[in-house]
Amino acid sequence: MSQRQRVFSGIQPSGQITLGNYLGALKQFVNLQDTADAFYCIVDLHAITVPQDPTLLRERILDLASLYIAVGLDPNKSTLFVQSDVSAHSELGWVLQCIVHMGELSRMTQFKEKAEGKDSVSVGLFTYPALMAADILLYQTNLVPVGEDQKQHLELTRDIGERFNTRFGSTFTLPEVLLLDQGARIMSLDDPTKKMSKSNSNPQSRIEMLDSPDDIRKKMSRAVTDSDREVRFDPKQKPAVSNLLAIYSLSANKSIQTLEKEYQGKGYGDFKKDLAEVLVNTLQPIQKRYAEIRNSGEIQDILKRGANRAKEVARPTLDLVKQQVGLGCTTHS
Ligand code: TYM
């Protein structure tokens, strides 16, 4: 029997996927698929915690699936599927809502950020982390590759899993978070104190995976820098340039030190121009594959196969949970 590690991660189909999603998460997904038994989910149930246009949401699910494949995920190696196609996620999500405490959910910084300034928010936005815990725990996951903004949710997932195991007996594997050193937190181009995000109202703040070469060049030339002219990595003193260096390093597969040497004595202008070309060269082949896949008519089949495999793997965990908690009367032997 193979002892491959189980990997699970997800992305919301709630906007255009950014370079931050790519460098923080998607690139890691691809690296893991050869060695791990990986499940990569399109978390549409999480997306509807804020209002979504139904037609656009359905398109975005297919867009994201196409992007998964375009960046290098192979549906024969990884299980690619849509969260709402596997009802076990919602079922376990409910049970875990009955395990997690209000106080724990109230402390989640993502909830606080998303709720800030809103007149009303959905209950689903508040209980979001319980569904995320269900996503992960259902598959007896060992490793969860994510960006840094998800770390707090992962810690809560472990707490929920541990509490359940203590109360009802050993049921869930407790997952570890897998964060990159660089790239775990790619910052906005217009404000290096904020993370690059698909939900930021200013499109100049982010590079999107499907941006045209011209857009990439324009956005890069407008990206904020720091006060002196030195291309040096120092996140405290020089947060903007350090962010661009991290993006450059990950995209060109060059170390930060090599880049610092390369740009010694040169100004920000050259540096940003070269970085724009690196990004154009990184994204163009992905965009070409994306267009082919998105138009191929194969995506639905791939997602259907993925959902079938996911259902098979999720079912025994859900049955065990019901048995441990004392739910239902048809699944217990
Ligand atoms: P989402 O859709 O906001 O983001 C998807 C992934 O991209 C990472 N990410 C970033 N990484 C580095 N720099 C950035 N600026 C940046 N922006 C986003 C995120 O950390 C994430 O890894 N709650 C999750 C989705 C989810 C999930 C799960 C993830 C639902 N269930 C189970 C893992 C396991 C989210 O909203 O990701």
Residues whose N, C-alpha, C, O or C-beta is under 5 A from the ligand:
A	BS01	TYM	F8 S9 G10 I11 Q12 G20 N21 G24 A25 V43 H46 M132 D135 P145 V146 G147 E148 D149 Q150 G183 A184 R185 I186 M187 K195 M196
